[in-house]
């Protein structure tokens, strides 16, 4: 059997297929988001909207860590959403697109 056809731990014998555990190993459960707004009120409204989306995805409470920072004449919202598993993080990120 040639090396090309020999299955490896991270691949199956089929072409271009990998084990999901190779890609999603629960090592990255945090999604970060950032944007500058004209006012703190606009930033808080966006945080509320993003938080609602996170709560729709979570199976256990999502830890949400917002930071409001002055940025020129506006306010930068930096926020981290930490989910209990990487699958929820990925679903949340895809839902934002």
ZAKE-872940 format. One record per residue (C-alpha): residue in one letter; x negated, z, y negated. Coordinates in Angstrom, 1 decimal, padded with zeros to 4 digits, m for minus. Last residue first. Layout:
BEGIN
(pt "a"; (X; Z; Y)),
...
***
This chain:
BEGIN
(pt "x"; (022.1; 008.9; m036.7)),
(pt "x"; (023.0; 012.6; m036.9)),
(pt "x"; (024.7; 012.7; m033.5)),
(pt "x"; (021.4; 011.5; m031.8)),
(pt "x"; (019.7; 014.6; m033.2)),
(pt "x"; (022.4; 016.9; m031.9)),
(pt "x"; (022.3; 015.3; m028.4)),
(pt "x"; (018.5; 015.6; m028.3)),
(pt "x"; (018.6; 019.2; m029.3)),
(pt "x"; (021.3; 019.9; m026.7)),
(pt "x"; (019.2; 018.2; m024.0)),
(pt "x"; (016.2; 020.3; m025.1)),
(pt "x"; (017.8; 023.6; m024.2)),
(pt "x"; (018.9; 026.8; m025.8)),
(pt "x"; (019.1; 025.2; m029.3)),
(pt "x"; (016.9; 025.8; m032.3)),
(pt "x"; (018.2; 024.1; m035.5)),
(pt "x"; (015.5; 024.1; m038.3)),
(pt "x"; (016.5; 023.6; m041.9)),
(pt "x"; (014.7; 022.4; m045.0)),
(pt "x"; (016.9; 021.9; m048.0)),
(pt "x"; (015.0; 020.8; m051.1)),
(pt "x"; (016.6; 021.7; m054.4)),
(pt "x"; (016.7; 019.6; m057.6)),
(pt "x"; (014.9; 019.1; m060.9)),
(pt "x"; (011.5; 018.9; m059.3)),
(pt "x"; (011.9; 020.4; m055.9)),
(pt "x"; (012.9; 024.1; m055.8)),
(pt "x"; (013.1; 025.3; m052.1)),
(pt "x"; (016.2; 026.2; m050.0)),
(pt "x"; (015.2; 027.2; m046.5)),
(pt "x"; (017.6; 027.2; m043.6)),
(pt "x"; (017.0; 028.7; m040.1)),
(pt "x"; (019.8; 028.0; m037.7)),
(pt "x"; (019.6; 029.6; m034.2)),
(pt "x"; (022.2; 027.8; m032.0)),
(pt "x"; (024.5; 030.1; m030.1)),
(pt "x"; (024.8; 029.2; m026.4)),
(pt "x"; (026.4; 025.9; m025.2)),
(pt "x"; (025.7; 024.3; m028.5)),
(pt "x"; (026.8; 020.7; m029.4)),
(pt "x"; (029.9; 021.4; m031.6)),
(pt "x"; (028.0; 024.3; m033.2)),
(pt "x"; (025.2; 022.0; m034.3)),
(pt "x"; (027.7; 019.6; m035.9)),
(pt "x"; (029.3; 022.6; m037.8)),
(pt "x"; (025.8; 023.7; m038.9)),
(pt "x"; (025.1; 020.2; m040.2)),
(pt "x"; (028.3; 020.2; m042.3)),
(pt "x"; (027.6; 023.7; m043.7)),
(pt "x"; (024.0; 022.8; m044.5)),
(pt "x"; (025.3; 019.7; m046.3)),
(pt "x"; (027.6; 021.8; m048.5)),
(pt "x"; (024.8; 024.3; m049.2)),
(pt "x"; (022.5; 021.5; m050.3)),
(pt "x"; (025.2; 020.1; m052.6)),
(pt "x"; (025.8; 023.6; m054.1)),
(pt "x"; (022.0; 024.1; m054.6)),
(pt "x"; (022.0; 021.0; m056.9)),
(pt "x"; (020.5; 017.5; m057.1)),
(pt "x"; (019.6; 017.4; m053.5)),
(pt "x"; (016.3; 016.9; m051.6)),
(pt "x"; (016.4; 016.4; m047.8)),
(pt "x"; (015.0; 018.0; m044.7)),
(pt "x"; (016.0; 018.3; m041.0)),
(pt "x"; (014.2; 019.9; m038.1)),
(pt "x"; (015.4; 019.9; m034.5)),
(pt "x"; (014.1; 022.7; m032.2)),
(pt "x"; (014.3; 022.8; m028.4)),
(pt "x"; (011.0; 021.1; m027.7)),
(pt "x"; (009.4; 022.5; m024.5)),
(pt "x"; (012.6; 022.2; m022.5)),
(pt "x"; (011.0; 019.8; m020.0)),
(pt "x"; (012.8; 016.6; m021.1)),
(pt "x"; (010.6; 013.5; m020.6)),
(pt "x"; (008.9; 014.3; m017.2)),
(pt "x"; (012.0; 016.3; m016.1)),
(pt "x"; (014.0; 013.0; m016.5)),
(pt "x"; (012.0; 011.5; m013.7)),
(pt "x"; (010.6; 008.1; m014.7)),
(pt "x"; (011.8; 004.5; m014.1)),
(pt "x"; (010.0; 001.5; m015.5)),
(pt "x"; (009.9; m000.4; m012.1)),
(pt "x"; (011.4; 001.3; m009.1)),
(pt "x"; (009.0; 003.3; m006.9)),
(pt "x"; (009.8; 006.4; m009.0)),
(pt "x"; (007.5; 007.8; m011.7)),
(pt "x"; (006.2; 011.2; m012.8)),
(pt "x"; (004.9; 012.3; m009.4)),
(pt "x"; (003.6; 008.9; m008.5)),
(pt "x"; (005.1; 006.3; m006.2)),
(pt "x"; (002.6; 003.8; m004.7)),
(pt "x"; (003.6; 000.2; m005.5)),
(pt "x"; (000.9; m000.3; m008.2)),
(pt "x"; (m001.7; 001.6; m006.2)),
(pt "x"; (m001.5; m001.0; m003.4)),
(pt "x"; (000.0; 000.0; 000.0)),
***
